[in-house]
Amino acid sequence: MTDCVSLGNIAKVVRSKNAGPFEITFDIIFKTSEDYERVRASGVITKELISRLYDVPTQRIVTFLYFDAANAIKATIPRRRSQGSTGEIDMHAAQQHVPLMNVLIPWSGSGA
């Protein structure tokens, strides 16, 4: 049986922020290359996951990439409403990363 650990307990940083007035970007940064590679190899963090978590069709995801040099995963999606517009609820997009933090990653043995 494989244990699972939340991404928020593995990654050093899980954050969301503005990527201009029409997009939100997510950064998942790992302290070690070993943690980064384990998460990447798990196949859990994908463009399809971002699509499901944020209800954005995969073809509308602006960026999804693994950035090996920084031990990081990055995704950028369009905002539902432009920054500061009527009905917009998170001006700085600083609260949008929470669903990512709760994603479970298979994690047996030593580690997080």
C-alpha positions as CSV (number, residue, x, y, z in Angstrom):
1,M,0.0,0.0,0.0
2,T,1.3,3.4,-1.0
3,D,1.0,6.3,1.4
4,C,0.0,9.7,0.1
5,V,1.1,13.1,1.3
6,S,-0.4,16.5,0.4
7,L,1.6,18.6,-2.1
8,G,1.6,21.4,0.5
9,N,3.6,19.1,2.8
10,I,6.2,18.2,0.2
11,A,6.8,21.5,-1.7
12,K,8.7,24.4,-0.2
13,V,6.4,26.9,-1.9
14,V,2.9,26.6,-3.4
15,R,1.7,30.0,-4.5
16,S,-0.6,31.8,-6.9
17,K,-0.2,35.4,-8.1
18,N,-1.2,37.8,-10.8
19,A,0.3,37.3,-14.2
20,G,-1.2,40.5,-15.5
21,P,-4.8,41.6,-15.2
22,F,-6.2,38.6,-17.2
23,E,-4.2,35.6,-15.9
24,I,-3.2,33.8,-12.7
25,T,0.0,31.9,-12.4
26,F,0.8,29.0,-10.0
27,D,4.3,28.1,-8.8
28,I,5.2,24.9,-7.0
29,I,8.8,25.0,-5.9
30,F,10.6,22.1,-4.2
31,K,13.5,22.4,-1.7
32,T,15.4,19.4,-3.3
33,S,15.7,18.0,-6.8
34,E,14.8,14.6,-5.3
35,D,11.4,15.9,-4.1
36,Y,10.8,17.6,-7.4
37,E,11.7,14.5,-9.4
38,R,9.5,12.2,-7.2
39,V,6.5,14.5,-7.6
40,R,7.1,14.8,-11.4
41,A,7.5,11.0,-11.7
42,S,4.3,10.4,-9.9
43,G,2.4,11.9,-12.8
44,V,-0.1,13.6,-10.5
45,I,0.6,17.2,-11.3
46,T,-0.5,17.6,-15.0
47,K,-2.2,20.0,-17.2
48,E,-5.3,17.9,-16.9
49,L,-5.2,18.3,-13.1
50,I,-5.0,22.1,-13.4
51,S,-7.9,21.9,-15.8
52,R,-10.0,19.9,-13.3
53,L,-9.1,21.9,-10.2
54,Y,-9.7,25.3,-11.8
55,D,-12.5,24.4,-14.3
56,V,-10.5,25.6,-17.2
57,P,-10.4,23.6,-20.5
58,T,-6.9,22.3,-21.1
59,Q,-6.7,24.2,-24.4
60,R,-7.2,27.5,-22.5
61,I,-4.3,26.8,-20.1
62,V,-1.7,29.4,-21.1
63,T,1.4,27.7,-19.6
64,F,2.1,24.4,-18.0
65,L,5.7,23.3,-17.6
66,Y,8.3,21.6,-15.5
67,F,11.2,23.9,-14.8
68,D,14.1,21.5,-13.9
69,A,16.6,24.2,-13.3
70,A,14.5,25.6,-10.4
71,N,12.9,22.4,-9.2
72,A,9.6,23.9,-10.0
73,I,6.3,23.4,-11.8
74,K,4.5,26.4,-13.3
75,A,1.0,26.8,-14.7
76,T,-0.8,29.9,-15.9
77,I,-4.5,30.1,-16.5
78,P,-6.9,32.8,-17.6
79,R,-8.8,34.7,-14.8
80,R,-12.6,34.2,-14.8
81,R,-12.9,38.0,-14.5
82,S,-10.2,40.6,-15.1
83,Q,-8.4,41.9,-12.1
84,G,-10.4,44.5,-10.2
85,S,-13.5,44.1,-12.3
86,T,-17.0,43.9,-10.8
87,G,-17.4,40.5,-9.1
88,E,-13.7,39.7,-9.0
89,I,-12.9,38.2,-5.6
90,D,-9.1,38.0,-5.3
91,M,-7.4,41.1,-6.6
92,H,-3.9,39.7,-6.2
93,A,-4.8,36.1,-7.0
94,A,-3.0,35.2,-3.7
95,Q,-5.6,32.8,-2.5
96,Q,-6.0,30.6,-5.5
97,H,-3.3,28.1,-4.8
98,V,-5.1,26.3,-2.0
99,P,-6.7,23.5,-4.1
100,L,-3.1,22.6,-5.3
101,M,-1.8,22.3,-1.7
102,N,-4.4,19.6,-1.0
103,V,-3.5,17.4,-3.9
104,L,-2.3,14.0,-2.7
105,I,1.0,12.6,-4.0
106,P,1.9,8.9,-3.6
107,W,4.8,9.1,-1.1
108,S,6.1,5.9,0.5
109,G,9.3,5.6,2.5
110,S,11.3,8.5,3.7
111,G,10.5,12.0,2.7
112,A,7.9,14.6,3.6
